[in-house]
Amino acid sequence: MSSRFDSSATLKALPAQIALVALLACSSTETSGAQSGSPKVMRYAFEIAETGFDPAQISDIYSRDVAREIFDAPLRYAYLAPAGTLEPNSAAALPDASADFRTFTVRIKPGIYFTPDAAFKGVRRELTAADYVYSYKRIYDPRWKSFAYGSWEQLGVVGMQKLRDAAQRDGRFDYDRPVEGLKVVDRYTFQVRLEHPEPRFPYVLADSSLFGAVAREVVEFYGDRIMEHPVGTGGFRLAEWRRSSRIVLERNPDYREDIFHGHPAPADANAKALAAQLEGRRMPMLDRVEISIIEESQPRWLAFLNGELDVLERMPRDLAPLALTGDQPTPMLQRLGVLAQRVPEIDVTMIVYNMEHPVIGGYTPERIALRRALNLALDVDEMVRSIYKFQAFPAQSMVMPGTYGYDASWRTEMGSFDRARANALLDVYGYRRGADGWRTAPDGAPLTLEMNTEPDQRSRLVDEIAQKSFDAIGVHTQFKTAKWPENLKLVQAGQYMCWLLGWSATEPDSGETLRQAYTPSIPSENLTRFSRPEYDRLFREQLQLANGPQRLALLQRMNEMILAYAPLKSVVHRYKIDLNFPWVLGFHEWPFVKDWWRYVDIDTEMQARARR
């Protein structure tokens, strides 16, 4: 939560001729779909299956991609504006903040309505301030095991921890009990009061996937099936869902008037041109979004080439040479009119270690040495070459490019590949090789590394490099294969040894990422279960500071602690390649704007001609 390290966008400018094609297409066919009467349908694919769509329970980015289009947060990131800029969404204006940044008052717009649902018994249900207060209280309800609880616990909403403690003691969460820190002021106004200053709190109010408003009647009507029945006030509603196979969203017929007004940076010519095309348009412009789950890279790529997908977001990196020559589409794609964008993704791929595991966890010197040795032994350079096809670069820490505190010049052990040092660490700390070449633990017990993994081709390639890397230092490795959602459940339950996954930023601040080592974030965000009182103290202290040298120094110390204890391995930061056909209008990758479906239009006549 906070502003970027610098205000420049992380987006790399499109080649001029590609941008020109996009703008000409947009200007010449802006309303063709409406004139023809054909429904505007965008077809899209996820590379990993979703889990469900209840904001209080969501933990994966794919479910969040759907939920943020269904639910409304008070604020949102402004499309095409300087990166990290906030604007009102369901709120009437940006929050009023007290001088000490502890009290935030939010007034929402009257006349916003939930999508009709059986839970409302035929009554048209207006969004009110009480819905946000109820939705935020759900984060603290132990019943929902909310992924967001760790971040809200660290915010210190006055009185909410006592309410949670009482629920854990009594077995019932009292939603009707008044709480000083979450208060309804009037029908359209609510107030959040924090125990300590939090200058970056407004960024929390911009995440509709986790903090969007839900209605109490809907939660009570569907109970434990609420993940299957998302009912929000956003631009789309869930029309069809076949788990792990197909998701269909339809335009919400009861959606309010939402008109685009852009505020691009004066020096950003591409953003200015696209903002001019969108100015005054009512959102969303799509009638339907049809989502398939295609986990393997090759089938997903072929589905796009065959015209079965209109947008290929996150082009499989192992196939990048088939799509790009430098930053431009290959001649084949140019003949198809395909537009391409390549930008640094604000994410980090990492291996997390279970700090409570009897073999790899703990804080004794020999366990730290084991994790450090594994980190040094992993051949990240080979992963960048063979798996990512140079669409990634080694990570030096958890801090992601484009977030506050990122330093591109920093070099650490986390980003090193040094097999000799890895072997030396294991030798010094008693991990001896047997006659078979495999190492044993210092007490002589067999040493086997067990990694959770997924059944897709990319994961298999990663596993091969990991196994070869760890074999080279005498550490025997086994793999446990399961679908990604199942692995996430196991990891959050602490039933694992190590796992490789990616983590994407939803806020322009590294504090969100560094929460992954904060004790109260166990098990939602802190998957490693790392717990050090000094780290927790530094984390709480930096939260209260405005951005500047003092806060940067604390962030640096927290990073150094992670390096020293090695509860994880930051592997790479990736580039993101997005492809779209020319009939998809207005699609432009923009930092922190995840709800981009609302800004996209379809030229149905061009789309139909291409499919004939």
C-alpha positions in Angstrom: 0.0 0.0 0.0 1.6 3.3 -1.1 3.0 5.2 -4.1 5.5 4.0 -6.6 9.3 4.4 -6.1 9.0 6.9 -8.9 6.0 8.2 -10.8 7.0 6.9 -14.2 4.9 4.1 -15.7 6.5 0.7 -15.9 4.8 0.3 -19.3 7.1 0.2 -22.3 5.8 2.2 -25.2 4.3 0.3 -28.0 6.1 0.5 -31.4 4.7 3.5 -33.2 3.2 1.5 -36.1 1.4 -0.9 -33.7 0.0 1.9 -31.6 -1.2 3.7 -34.8 -3.0 0.6 -36.1 -4.7 0.3 -32.7 -5.8 3.9 -32.7 -7.0 3.9 -36.3 -9.1 0.8 -35.6 -10.6 2.3 -32.5 -11.5 5.6 -34.2 -13.0 4.0 -37.3 -15.1 1.3 -35.6 -16.0 2.7 -32.3 -19.7 2.0 -32.5 -19.9 -0.7 -35.1 -21.0 -3.4 -32.7 -23.8 -1.3 -31.4 -24.9 -0.4 -35.0 -24.9 -4.1 -36.1 -26.8 -5.2 -33.0 -24.5 -8.2 -32.5 -23.5 -8.9 -28.9 -20.0 -7.9 -28.0 -18.3 -11.0 -26.7 -14.7 -11.2 -25.6 -13.3 -14.7 -25.4 -10.4 -15.2 -22.9 -8.5 -18.0 -21.1 -7.0 -18.6 -17.7 -3.8 -20.7 -17.4 -4.8 -21.9 -13.9 -8.3 -22.9 -12.6 -10.3 -20.6 -10.4 -11.4 -21.5 -6.8 -14.5 -19.4 -6.3 -15.8 -15.8 -6.1 -16.5 -14.7 -2.5 -14.2 -11.7 -1.7 -13.8 -12.8 1.9 -12.4 -16.2 0.9 -10.5 -15.6 -2.4 -6.8 -16.2 -2.5 -5.9 -16.8 -6.1 -5.4 -14.2 -8.9 -7.7 -16.0 -11.4 -10.7 -15.9 -9.1 -9.8 -12.3 -8.2 -9.8 -11.4 -11.9 -13.5 -12.5 -12.1 -14.5 -11.1 -8.7 -13.2 -7.6 -9.4 -15.6 -7.3 -12.3 -18.6 -8.4 -10.2 -18.0 -6.4 -7.0 -17.4 -2.7 -6.4 -14.7 -1.2 -4.1 -15.1 2.5 -3.1 -12.0 3.4 -5.2 -10.1 2.1 -8.3 -6.9 2.7 -10.1 -7.3 5.2 -12.9 -6.9 3.7 -16.3 -4.3 5.5 -18.5 -3.4 8.0 -15.6 0.1 8.0 -14.0 0.7 4.7 -12.4 -0.9 4.3 -8.9 -3.4 7.1 -9.4 -6.6 6.5 -7.5 -10.1 7.7 -8.5 -13.6 7.2 -7.0 -15.5 4.1 -8.0 -18.6 3.5 -5.9 -17.4 6.4 -3.7 -18.5 9.9 -4.4 -15.0 11.2 -3.9 -11.6 10.2 -2.5 -11.7 9.5 1.3 -11.4 12.3 3.8 -8.3 11.5 5.9 -7.6 12.9 9.3 -4.3 14.8 9.8 -2.8 11.8 11.6 -3.9 9.3 8.9 -5.8 7.3 11.4 -9.4 8.1 10.5 -10.8 7.8 6.9 -14.3 8.8 6.0 -15.9 7.5 2.8 -19.1 8.6 1.2 -20.6 6.4 -1.5 -22.8 7.4 -4.4 -26.6 7.0 -3.9 -28.4 5.0 -6.5 -26.1 2.0 -6.9 -27.9 -1.3 -6.9 -27.0 -5.0 -6.4 -27.7 -7.4 -9.3 -31.1 -8.9 -8.7 -31.0 -12.2 -6.8 -33.3 -14.6 -5.1 -31.7 -13.5 -1.8 -33.4 -10.1 -2.1 -36.9 -11.6 -2.4 -37.9 -9.4 -5.3 -36.8 -6.1 -3.7 -34.4 -3.9 -5.6 -31.5 -3.6 -3.2 -29.4 -0.4 -3.0 -25.8 -0.4 -2.0 -25.3 1.4 1.4 -22.5 2.2 3.7 -23.6 -0.7 6.0 -22.7 -3.1 3.2 -19.0 -2.0 3.2 -18.9 -2.2 7.0 -20.4 -5.7 6.9 -18.0 -6.8 4.2 -15.0 -5.6 6.1 -16.2 -7.3 9.3 -16.3 -10.6 7.4 -12.6 -10.4 6.9 -12.3 -10.9 10.7 -14.8 -13.7 11.0 -12.8 -16.9 11.6 -15.5 -18.8 9.7 -14.3 -17.5 6.4 -10.5 -17.9 6.9 -10.0 -14.7 4.9 -6.9 -14.4 2.9 -7.0 -10.6 3.7 -7.1 -11.0 7.5 -3.3 -10.6 7.9 -3.3 -7.3 6.1 -6.3 -5.9 8.0 -4.9 -7.2 11.3 -1.7 -5.1 10.7 -3.9 -2.1 9.9 -5.2 -2.2 13.4 -8.9 -1.3 12.9 -9.9 -0.2 16.3 -12.0 -2.8 18.2 -12.1 -5.4 15.4 -9.5 -7.7 16.9 -11.5 -7.9 20.1 -14.5 -8.9 18.1 -12.6 -11.6 16.4 -11.2 -12.9 19.7 -14.7 -13.1 21.1 -15.8 -15.1 18.1 -13.0 -17.5 18.5 -13.9 -17.9 22.1 -17.7 -18.1 21.8 -18.0 -19.7 18.3 -20.1 -16.9 17.0 -19.1 -13.7 15.2 -21.4 -10.8 16.3 -21.9 -8.6 13.2 -24.4 -6.4 15.0 -22.0 -5.4 17.8 -20.9 -1.7 17.3 -17.2 -1.3 16.7 -15.4 2.1 16.9 -13.1 1.3 14.0 -15.8 0.4 11.5 -18.8 2.7 11.8 -21.8 3.6 9.7 -22.1 7.4 9.9 -25.3 7.6 7.8 -26.9 5.6 4.9 -24.2 6.5 2.5 -21.2 7.3 4.7 -18.9 5.0 6.7 -15.7 5.6 8.7 -12.6 3.5 9.3 -10.5 4.3 12.4 -7.1 2.8 12.8 -4.9 2.3 15.9 -1.9 3.8 14.2 -1.2 6.1 11.2 -1.5 4.5 7.8 -0.9 7.0 5.0 -1.4 4.3 2.3 -4.8 3.0 3.5 -6.7 4.3 0.5 -5.0 1.7 -1.7 -6.9 -0.9 0.3 -10.1 0.7 -0.7 -9.3 0.1 -4.4 -9.3 -3.7 -4.4 -12.7 -4.9 -5.3 -11.7 -8.5 -5.6 -11.0 -8.8 -1.8 -12.8 -5.7 -0.4 -15.7 -5.3 -2.7 -19.2 -4.9 -1.1 -21.4 -7.9 -0.6 -24.9 -7.9 0.8 -25.5 -9.6 4.2 -28.8 -11.1 2.8 -26.8 -12.9 0.1 -24.2 -14.4 2.4 -26.9 -15.6 4.9 -29.0 -17.0 2.0 -26.2 -19.1 0.4 -24.1 -19.8 3.5 -21.2 -22.1 2.8 -22.1 -22.0 -0.9 -21.4 -18.3 -1.2 -18.2 -18.9 -3.3 -20.6 -20.1 -6.0 -23.0 -17.2 -5.9 -21.3 -13.9 -6.2 -23.8 -11.0 -6.2 -22.3 -7.5 -6.5 -22.9 -4.1 -7.9 -20.2 -4.1 -10.6 -20.4 -4.0 -14.3 -20.8 -7.8 -14.8 -22.6 -10.7 -13.2 -21.8 -14.4 -13.2 -24.0 -16.0 -15.9 -22.4 -19.5 -16.1 -19.8 -21.5 -14.2 -18.5 -24.9 -14.9 -15.7 -25.3 -12.3 -12.2 -25.4 -13.7 -13.6 -25.4 -17.3 -15.8 -22.4 -18.3 -16.8 -19.1 -16.7 -19.2 -16.6 -18.4 -19.8 -13.1 -17.3 -22.6 -10.9 -18.7 -23.1 -7.2 -18.5 -25.0 -6.2 -15.4 -28.3 -4.7 -16.7 -28.8 -2.8 -13.5 -25.3 -1.2 -13.6 -25.1 2.5 -12.9 -24.0 5.1 -15.4 -20.2 4.9 -15.4 -18.6 7.3 -17.9 -14.9 7.2 -18.8 -12.9 10.4 -18.1 -9.2 10.0 -18.6 -6.3 11.9 -17.1 -3.2 10.6 -18.9 0.3 12.1 -18.2 1.0 14.9 -20.6 4.2 13.2 -21.9 2.5 9.8 -22.6 1.4 10.1 -26.2 0.0 6.6 -26.4 -2.1 7.0 -23.3 -3.4 10.4 -24.4 -4.5 9.1 -27.8 -6.3 6.1 -26.3 -7.9 8.2 -23.5 -9.2 10.5 -26.3 -10.9 7.6 -28.0 -12.5 6.4 -24.7 -13.5 9.8 -23.4 -17.2 10.0 -22.7 -17.9 6.3 -23.3 -20.2 4.4 -21.0 -18.7 1.3 -19.3 -18.6 -1.6 -19.6 -18.9 -1.8 -23.4 -18.8 -5.6 -23.6 -22.0 -7.7 -23.4 -20.2 -11.0 -22.4 -16.8 -12.3 -21.4 -16.4 -16.1 -22.0 -13.4 -17.6 -20.1 -11.9 -21.0 -20.7 -9.4 -22.8 -18.5 -6.4 -23.9 -20.7 -3.5 -24.9 -18.5 -1.0 -26.0 -21.1 0.9 -23.4 -23.1 0.7 -24.9 -26.5 -3.1 -25.4 -26.6 -3.6 -21.9 -25.2 -1.4 -20.5 -27.9 -3.1 -22.5 -30.7 -6.5 -21.4 -29.4 -5.5 -17.8 -29.9 -4.0 -18.4 -33.4 -7.2 -20.2 -34.4 -9.3 -17.3 -33.4 -10.9 -19.1 -30.4 -9.6 -16.4 -28.1 -9.7 -12.6 -28.7 -7.1 -11.7 -26.2 -4.1 -13.8 -25.0 -3.0 -12.1 -21.8 0.2 -13.5 -20.4 1.4 -15.1 -23.6 3.2 -18.4 -22.6 6.8 -17.2 -22.1 8.2 -20.5 -23.4 6.6 -19.7 -26.7 7.6 -16.1 -26.8 9.9 -16.5 -29.8 6.9 -17.5 -31.9 5.1 -14.2 -31.1 7.8 -11.5 -30.9 10.8 -10.4 -32.7 12.3 -7.9 -30.2 9.2 -6.0 -29.1 7.3 -6.4 -32.3 4.9 -9.2 -33.4 6.4 -11.7 -35.8 5.6 -11.3 -39.5 3.0 -14.0 -39.2 1.1 -12.2 -36.4 1.4 -8.9 -38.2 -0.4 -10.4 -41.2 -3.2 -11.4 -38.9 -3.3 -7.9 -37.6 -2.4 -9.0 -34.0 -1.3 -6.3 -31.7 1.4 -6.9 -29.0 2.5 -5.4 -25.7 5.5 -6.5 -23.7 5.8 -4.9 -20.2 7.7 -5.8 -17.0 5.1 -7.6 -14.9 4.9 -6.4 -11.3 5.4 -9.8 -9.7 8.0 -12.2 -8.3 8.3 -16.0 -8.7 9.6 -17.6 -5.6 10.1 -20.9 -3.7 8.6 -20.8 -0.3 9.9 -23.1 2.5 7.8 -24.3 5.4 9.6 -22.8 8.4 7.7 -25.3 10.7 8.8 -28.4 8.8 11.1 -30.7 10.8 13.6 -31.1 8.0 13.9 -27.7 6.3 12.3 -25.3 8.8 13.6 -23.6 11.9 16.1 -20.9 12.8 19.2 -23.0 13.8 22.4 -22.4 11.8 22.3 -25.7 10.0 18.7 -25.2 8.8 19.5 -21.7 7.6 22.5 -23.1 5.8 20.4 -25.8 4.1 17.9 -23.2 2.7 20.7 -20.9 1.7 22.5 -23.7 -0.1 19.3 -24.7 -2.0 18.8 -21.0 -3.0 22.4 -20.8 -4.3 22.2 -24.1 -6.1 19.1 -23.3 -8.2 20.1 -22.6 -11.7 18.0 -19.5 -12.3 20.0 -18.6 -15.4 19.0 -21.9 -17.0 15.3 -21.2 -16.1 15.5 -17.8 -17.7 17.0 -19.3 -20.9 15.0 -22.5 -21.3 11.7 -21.9 -19.6 11.1 -18.1 -19.8 13.0 -17.6 -23.1 14.6 -14.5 -21.7 11.2 -13.1 -20.8 12.3 -12.8 -17.1 15.3 -11.8 -15.1 16.8 -13.0 -11.8 15.2 -11.5 -8.7 17.4 -10.1 -6.0 14.7 -9.8 -3.3 10.9 -10.0 -2.9 10.5 -6.4 -3.8 8.9 -6.1 -7.3 9.8 -3.8 -10.1 7.5 -0.8 -10.2 6.8 -0.8 -6.4 8.1 1.6 -3.8 11.5 0.6 -2.6 12.6 -1.4 -5.7 16.3 -0.8 -6.5 17.3 -2.2 -9.9 21.0 -1.9 -9.0 20.8 -4.1 -5.8 22.6 -7.4 -6.0 22.2 -10.1 -3.3 22.8 -13.7 -2.6 19.2 -14.3 -3.5 20.0 -13.6 -7.1 23.2 -15.6 -7.2 23.8 -19.0 -8.8 26.9 -20.4 -7.0 27.1 -24.2 -6.7 30.5 -24.1 -5.1 29.2 -21.9 -2.2 26.2 -24.2 -1.9 28.3 -27.3 -1.5 30.6 -25.5 1.0 27.7 -24.4 3.2 26.4 -28.0 3.4 29.8 -29.4 4.1 30.5 -26.9 6.9 27.2 -27.5 8.6 27.3 -31.3 8.7 25.3 -32.4 5.7 27.7 -35.2 4.7 27.6 -37.2 1.5 27.2 -40.9 1.7 28.7 -43.6 -0.5 25.8 -43.2 -2.9 26.5 -39.4 -3.3 23.4 -38.2 -1.4 23.7 -36.0 1.6 22.3 -36.8 5.0 21.1 -34.5 7.8 23.6 -33.5 10.5 22.2 -36.2 12.7 22.7 -38.8 10.1 19.0 -39.1 9.0 18.2 -39.3 5.3 17.8 -35.9 3.6 15.0 -35.7 1.0 13.6 -32.5 -0.4 9.9 -32.7 -1.2 8.5 -30.1 -3.6 4.9 -29.5 -4.4 4.3 -29.0 -8.1 1.5 -28.9 -10.7 0.8 -31.3 -13.6 1.3 -28.8 -16.5 4.3 -28.8 -18.9 5.9 -25.6 -17.6 5.9 -27.0 -14.1 7.5 -30.2 -15.4 10.3 -28.2 -17.0 10.8 -26.2 -13.8 10.9 -29.5 -11.8 13.6 -30.9 -14.1 15.9 -27.8 -13.6 15.2 -27.9 -9.8 16.0 -31.6 -9.6 19.2 -31.2 -11.7 20.3 -28.2 -9.5 19.7 -30.0 -6.2 21.2 -33.3 -7.4 24.4 -31.4 -8.2 24.8 -30.6 -4.5 23.8 -34.1 -3.3 20.2 -33.2 -2.1 17.7 -35.9 -3.2 14.4 -34.3 -4.5 10.9 -35.8 -4.8 7.8 -34.1 -6.2 4.2 -34.1 -5.1 1.9 -33.2 -7.9 -1.5 -31.7 -7.5 -3.6 -28.9 -9.1 -2.7 -25.4 -8.1 -5.8 -24.8 -5.9 -5.1 -28.0 -4.0 -1.5 -27.1 -3.5 -2.5 -23.7 -2.2 -4.8 -25.3 0.4 -2.0 -27.7 1.5 0.5 -24.8 1.8 -1.8 -22.6 3.7 -2.5 -25.5 6.1 1.3 -26.0 6.6 1.2 -29.4 5.1 4.2 -29.1 2.7 8.0 -28.7 2.6 8.5 -26.3 -0.3 6.6 -24.9 -3.3 7.3 -22.6 -6.2 4.6 -20.0 -7.0 4.2 -16.5 -8.4 3.1 -13.4 -6.4 1.6 -10.4 -8.1 1.3 -6.9 -6.7 -2.1 -5.3 -6.4 -0.8 -2.1 -4.8 2.2 0.1 -5.8 4.1 -0.5 -2.6 6.5 -3.2 -1.5 4.9 -3.3 2.0 2.3 -5.6 0.5 5.0 -8.1 -0.6 7.0 -7.9 2.7 3.8 -8.8 4.6 4.7 -12.4 3.4 7.1 -12.7 6.3 4.9 -10.9 8.9 3.7 -13.3 11.7 0.0 -12.2 11.8 -0.2 -12.9 8.1 0.2 -16.7 8.7 -1.3 -18.6 6.9 -3.0 -16.4 4.4 -0.1 -14.4 2.9 2.8 -15.6 5.0 3.0 -19.1 3.4 6.4 -19.7 4.8 5.2 -19.3 8.4 8.3 -17.2 9.1 8.1 -15.6 12.5 10.6 -13.2 14.0 9.7 -10.5 16.6 12.2 -8.1 15.2 10.8 -8.4 11.7 7.3 -7.9 13.0 8.4 -4.8 14.9 10.1 -3.3 11.8 7.0 -4.1 9.7 4.6 -2.3 12.0 7.0 0.7 12.3 7.3 1.2 8.6 3.6 1.2 8.1 3.2 4.4 10.0 5.8 6.3 8.0 5.3 8.4 4.9 7.5 7.4 2.0 11.0 8.7 2.4 14.6 7.8 3.5 13.5 6.6 7.0 10.9 4.2 5.6 13.3 3.0 2.9 15.9 2.2 5.6 13.4 0.0 7.4 12.3 -1.8 4.3 16.0 -2.5 3.6 16.5 -4.0 7.0 13.5 -6.2 6.6 14.8 -7.4 3.2 18.2 -8.2 4.9 16.5 -10.3 7.5 14.8 -12.3 4.8 18.1 -12.8 3.1 19.7 -13.9 6.4 17.1 -16.4 7.4 16.2 -17.6 3.9 12.6 -18.6 4.4 12.1 -18.3 0.7 14.0 -18.0 -2.6 13.1 -15.1 -4.9 13.6 -16.6 -8.3 12.7 -14.2 -11.2 10.7 -11.2 -12.1 8.8 -11.8 -15.4 7.9 -9.9 -18.5 4.3 -10.0 -19.5 3.4 -10.3 -23.2 -0.2 -9.6 -24.2 -1.6 -10.2 -27.6 -5.0 -9.2 -29.0 -6.7 -9.2 -32.4 -7.5 -5.8 -33.9 -11.2 -6.0 -33.2 -10.5 -5.8 -29.5 -10.5 -2.0 -28.9 -9.1 -0.1 -26.0 -7.0 -3.0 -24.5 -3.8 -1.6 -23.0 -1.8 -3.1 -20.2 -1.7 -0.5 -17.4 0.1 -0.9 -14.0 -2.3 -1.9 -11.1 -5.4 -1.7 -13.3 -6.7 -5.2 -13.1 -10.3 -4.6 -13.9 -9.6 -3.8 -17.5 -12.5 -5.6 -19.1 -14.7 -2.6 -18.4 -12.6 -0.5 -20.8 -12.6 -2.9 -23.7 -14.9 -2.8 -26.8 -15.4 -5.2 -29.6 -15.8 -4.3 -33.3 -18.2 -7.1 -34.0 -18.2 -6.6 -37.8 -14.5 -7.0 -38.0 -14.6 -9.9 -35.7 -17.3 -11.6 -37.8 -15.4 -11.0 -41.0 -12.3 -12.6 -39.5 -14.2 -15.7 -38.5 -15.9 -16.3 -41.8 
